[in-house]
Amino acid sequence: MGGDGQLTAQGTLTDRLLHHAHRVRFEDFGAAVLERARHRMLDALGNIAAGHRAQGMEQLVETVVGWGGRQDAPVLGDGRRIPAHHAAMLNAALMRSFDFEPVGAEGPGRRQVAAHITGTTVPVALAVGERERADGRQLLTALLAGEDIAARLAFGSGFDVYSGQDNTGTVNGVGATVVACLLMGLDETRTRHAVGIAVNQLAGTVAGIFDGAGVFKLPMAFAARNAITAAEMAAAGVTGPEDPLGGRFGFLQTYCADPDPEVMVERLGEEFYADAVIKPWSCCRAAHPSLDACVRLLEEDGVDPARIEQVVVHVTPRTAGGFVGRPFDPGECPEVSAAFSIQYTAAAALVFGTVRPEHLGPQAMADPRVQALLDVTEIRGTLDDREVLTAEVEVRLSDGSVRRQRVDAPRGDVHHAPLSEEQILEKYRLNTAFSRRVTAARADRAAATVARLEDLEDVGALTSCFVPER
């Protein structure tokens, strides 16, 4: 691709992607694509509700609501209405709080890269969709078009989770801007301007994850806010560069280490990509293989955690040397530290048989059984670095015997180890119950609405289920 952003004779990368987005129709989506979108929506809503119990979120909600402004859309699980860009920002931060939202941007061949697209696109779609009184088909069309672009950019960017940047603040911002523009009815020219405005706001660093800080949830949230801001500015007449994605000093040149624009447009219009994983456990996906192995030790081998004398977790050297492989230290934000620790999640899984938001808090951490296992759990970087989502866990029991489990495809991947619809619904119900913000009746009403999302006449009928009775 030349310096002028020319991809092929058909146009620049920006031309190709935005032309595609503006020509997508609801009828273009197959049944499997729509089913997955409904699953991600349901999962997103449950995670937003649960996020209200995360450390610091009550104060953050009060701060942003205090800024005031138009009453466009609600803070889900709270009910107070604020400007769309602020509502989307808060709902995204809530969803990210326990690292439980959908992940894994797809690309050709059912391959994936690290990404958390849904955490930005769904809050933007719901906030703008409510303000614009969109129906279910409009919501799904805009959402799937924007997520497709975000996933393609993520997959073809050459992103490295240990590079320092956080792509929840970059590719999410571009994809969510497209979502907002489509729901607002902007034409292709104005959408290009909006994407150019959005590219000027992209940012994010993983330093918060390394330091166990609450700021880790904000790149995703800022991307949601900035996407709506960019669309509104473009609608007001602000202009952007001609090719904000592939052009000189555009997205590829500024934010991508090893971009492949050809793969970004591969099967464009034929396949619709998005996040491919619904997480069964509340922690970093890099910890899921070892956590899955621990759960299998309980379920398949009948290991009694009280009899464990040593736990050795084998992962790749890269994983062992990253933020999830460090010795567990609760720090100032224990929930964040726990969600990004293999040592902690392995110990918790062996005690509780799962890891959910309630297992990331002080009470679970103080459990003597968890503390005992933390003392005897070791992380070793012994696997081949190409085995990115593989882990082996071996436990030595008090009788001297050793039990082992190896996991190459942790649960949650829609292509390789999918959760069933009932498991996704159960996760959602547990999250809404955990939130203490949404009654079971309202949660069930929302789930029924999502199940027939394409028939929804007004997005507000869905978001109203997450407005608590006062």
N, C-alpha and C positions, 0 to 999 in steps of 0.2 A: 504494500500500500504506500502510495507516495505521500509527500509532505502536505499535499492539498487535501488529504483525507479520502482520496478516490479509492474505493474498494474494487468495483468492477464498472463495466459500462452502464450498469443499472443504477449507479449512484453511490454516494458516500455511505459510510456506516450509519450516520444519522438519518439520511434519506431512506435507506433500506428499512431500518427498524421502525421509524415513525410512520412511514407509508404503510407498513404492515399493520401497526397498531390501529391506525385509523380505518382500516378496511376489514378488520376482524368483526365478525357478526356472531351472535349467540349460537346460531345454527352451525358454526364451524367447529364447535366443541363436541367431542364424542362423550359417550356416557361415562367412561372411566375418568376422563379429565374433570367432568362436573362432579362426580362422586368424590374425587380427591379434594376438589376445592371446597366442597361442603364439609369434609372431614377437617381440613385446615381451619375453616371458619369456626367450627364447633370447638376445636382445640384452642384456638386463639381466645375465644370468649371465656372459656374456663380459666385460662391462664391469666387473663386480665382481672377477673374476679379474685383469684387467689392472690394476685400481686398486692392487694390492699393490706395484706398482713405482713408484707416484707418490711424489713428494717428501713425506717426513714421515709416510707411512702406517704404516710399520713401528713407529715410535714411538707413534703413536696406538693401533694395535692392542694393543701391549704394555701401554699405560696402561689401556685399558678392560678388557682381560682380567684385569689385575691387581686390578681392583675385586672380582672373585670373584662368588659367588652361585650360584643354582641353575643346573644344566646343562640349560637348556631347548632350546637351538638352537646350531648351529655358526656361527663366523665362516667364511664361505665362502672357500675357498682357503687357509685356515689350519687349520681342523678343530677347534680347541678350542671347547668348549661353554660358554656363559655364559647369563645370563638373557635371555629373549626380547627385552626392550626394548633391551638393550645390543647384542645380536647384530644386530637390525634397524638400529640406529643406525650401527654399524660398516659393515655391508654397504651401507647407503645412502651413507655417506661414500666407500667404495671405488668405488661405481658412479659417483659424481659427479666423481671425481678428475680425469679427462681431458676432461670436458664432452663425452662421447661417447654418453650415454644418450638414450632416446627423448624427443621434445619435441613441442610444438604441441598445446595443448588444443583440441579440436573444439567446434563449436557448429552450430546449424542452417545449412543451405546450404553445408556443407563449408567453412565459414570457420574461422579459427584465431586464437588469441591465444598470446602467449608463455607457456609453462609447461613444467615438467619433472615430470609427475605420477608416471610409472613409477618414478622413482628413489626414491620413498618407498613406494609401494603394494606393489611386488613384495617388497622386504625385509621389510615387515610381514607380508605374506601367507605368505611362506616361514617366517619365525620362529614366528609364531603357529600356522600350519598344521602345522608339525612338532610343536610342543608338544602340540597338540590331536589329533594323529594324523588329520588331515583327509585325505580322498581327493581325487583330481584334480578331480572335479566340484564338490565343496564349495569347493576352492581357487579354481577359475575363477569360480564364482558370486559368491563374496564379493569377489574381485578386481575383476570387471567391474562389480558394483554400486557399489563404493566409487570406482572410477575414473570412472564415469559421473557421480557426484555431484561429485567434484573438478573434472572438466572443465566441468560446467555452472556451478559457482561461479566458476571461472576465466574462462570466456567471458563471463559476465554481470556480472563485478565492475567492469569499466571499468579494469582493471589497466594501468598504464603502467610499462614496464621502467625508465624514467628518473625515476620518482617517488621513489625512495629505498628503498622496501620491496622485499622479495624474496618473491614468492608461492610459492616452493618451501617456504617455512616457514609458509604460511597455508592455502591451498586444499589442499595436500598433507596437512596435518595433519588436516583435517576428513575428507577422503576415506579416508585410511588408518585413521582411528578407526572408520569404518563397516566397513572390511574386518576389523579386529580383532574388533569386536563380533559380526559375523556368524559368524566362525570360532569364536568362544568360545560361541556359542549364546545370547547375550543377547537378551532380548525388546525390543520397540520402545521401551518406557518406559526401560529401562536404557540403550539406545543413545542416546536423547535426552539422558539425564544425561551419558553419556560424551562426546557432542559438546559439551555445555556445559562440561565439564571441559577438553576439548581447546581450545575457543575461548579459555579463560583462559591457554593456553600458546603461542598463535600468535605468531610473531615472525620477523624476518629483515630484513637490510639488504643492499643491493648494494654497500656501501662496500668490501667485500673484493674485489669484481671490479674496481672503479675503482683500487684500490691494489695489485692483483696479489697478494693475500694468500691463503694456504691456507684461511682461514676461510670462503671462498666456498662450500665444500662442506658446511658445517655446518647451515645452515637446513634443508636437505633431510633431513639426518641427525637433527637434533633433532626434526623433525616425525615421523619414524619412531618414535623413542623415546617421544615424548609421546603418540602415538596409542595405543600399547600400554599406557602408564601410565594414560591416561584410561579405557580400557576396563576395566583391572583395578580402578581405583578405583570405577568405576560398579558393577562386579560386587560390590564390597565394601560397597556401600550409600551411597556419596557421591552427593549429588544435584546437579543443575544447573538453570539457568534454564528456564522453560517453552518459550521460543522462542529458542534460542541463535544461530540463523542470521538470522532476519528481525526479531526483536523489538528492543525498546529496548536500546541499547548492545550489540547482538549483532554477528554477523560483518559484516553489510552496513553497519551504521552505523559500526563501528569500523575496518574494514579495507578498505572499498571506496570508491573515489573517485567513481564514477558507476554505481552498481549498477542492474541491470535484472532484477528478480526474475521478470518475466514470461518473459523469454527463458530463464531458468534451468529453467523447467518445460515449455518448449515441446517437444512430442513426447516427453514423459516416458513411458517404458514402450514407446515405439515405436522409438526410436533409442537406442543405447548408445554414448556418446561416450568418448573417451580420448585419449591422445597419438596424433597422426597422422603423425609423422615418425620413421623409423629413420635416424639420421645416417650418411652415408657417410664423413664426415670428423670428426676429433677436434678440434673447436673450436666456438665460439659459432655458433649458427644464423645470426646476422646477418652472419657472415663467409662463409657458404656460397655466396651468389650470386657473389661475386667469385672465390672459390676454384674454383667450378665453371667460371667463364669461363676461368680460367688453365689448368685441366685440358683444356678444349676447345681452347685455343690450341695445346697440345701434341698432342692426339689428332687434331684435325680440320685444323689449319693447319700441322702439322709444324714448329712454331717450335723452334729450337735455342736453349736458354737461354744458351749461351755467346755468342750473337750479339746478345743483348738489351742495348740501351744506355739505354732508359728504359721504365718501367712507370707508367701512369696508371690508377688505379682510380676510376671514377665511381660514387658512391653518393648517397643522399639527404643533404641538409644535416644532418638529424637523426642519421643513422648516422655521418656524418663527425665530428660534434660529440660523439658518445657514446664509451663506453669502447673500442669496437672501432676507432675512427677515429684514435686518438692515435698519435703516433710511438712505435715499439716500443722498450721499455726492459726488459731481462730482470728487473731488480730482484732481490729476495730469493727469489722463487718463480718461476723462469723458465717452468716449465710453465704456470702460471696466466696469466702475462703473454702468453705465446705463444698460448694457446688463445683469448684475447680480443683479438687484434690482427689486423686485416686486413692491415696492412703485412707482418707476419711470415708469416701463413698464405699470402698471395699469393706471396711469395718462395719459401717452402718448396714450395708446389705446383708452381711453375715448375721447380724443381730436381728434386724427387722424384716428381712426377706424382700425389701424394696427400698427405694429412696424417693421420698416425696417431699414437698415443701416443709411439712412438719418435722421431717428428719434432719433438716438443716439448721434447726434452731438450738438454743442453749440447753433446753431440757433433754433433747436426744443426745447432744454432745456430752452432757454430764452423766449419761447412763453408764454405770460401772462396767457393763459388758462391752460397750463401745470403747471406753478408755482402755480396758484390758487388751482388746484386739489392736488398738492403735499402737500399743507398746510393742507388739510382736509382728507388725506388718511391715514388710520391706518391698521396695520397688526396685526392680532390676531391668536394665536396658539390654536384654539379651536377644531379642528378636531382630530379624532383618528389617531395615528401615522401610522396605517396600510393603511390609505388612502393616499398613497404616491403621486399620481398624481390627487388629487382632490382639488378643491377650491370652495368656495362660496363667492360671492361678493354681497354686499347690498349697495344701494345708497339711501340716503334721499334727496328728492327734495325740492325745495323752497316752494311748496304747502303743505309740511308735509307728502306727500305720500312716500312709500318705495318700491323700486323695487329690486328683488333678482334674481340671476342666480347661479346655481350649475353646475359644470363640473366635471365629473368623468373620461372622456376619451377625453383629448384635441386633437385637430386636428393634423394630420400628421402621426399617427401610421398606418402602412400599413395593419394591421390586424383589428383594431378597429375603426379608423376614418381617412381613407386614403385621401390624396389629389388626385384629379383627374389628369390625364395626362395633361390636359389643364392648371390646376393650377400650376403644376410643371414647365411647359413650360413658363407660364407667370412670375413666380418667376425668372426663368433663364433670360428671356428677360429684366425684370426690373433691375436685377443685372448687366448684361452686359451694359445696357444703363447707369446705375449709375456710372459704372467704368470710362467712358469717354476714355476707352482704346481700345474698340472693336466696330467696326461699326456694324450697324444692319445687313448688308449683310453678314459680316463674322460670326456674331453670328448665323444667320439663317443657314449658310452653316455648321457650327459646329453642330448645333442641328440636321440637316438632316443626318450628318455623324454618330452621336451617335445613331440615330434611326435605322441605319443599321450597327451597330458597328461590328457585326460578319462577315460582308462582306468586311471590311476594309483591304486593301492590305498592308498598311504601317502606323504605328501609327503617323508618321510625317505628314500625310495628315490631321489629326485631330489637332495636336498641332499647325500646321502652321496657322490655323484659328485665333489663339490668338497671332500672331506676327503682331504688328501694322505696317501699312505702314508708312514709314519715308520719 
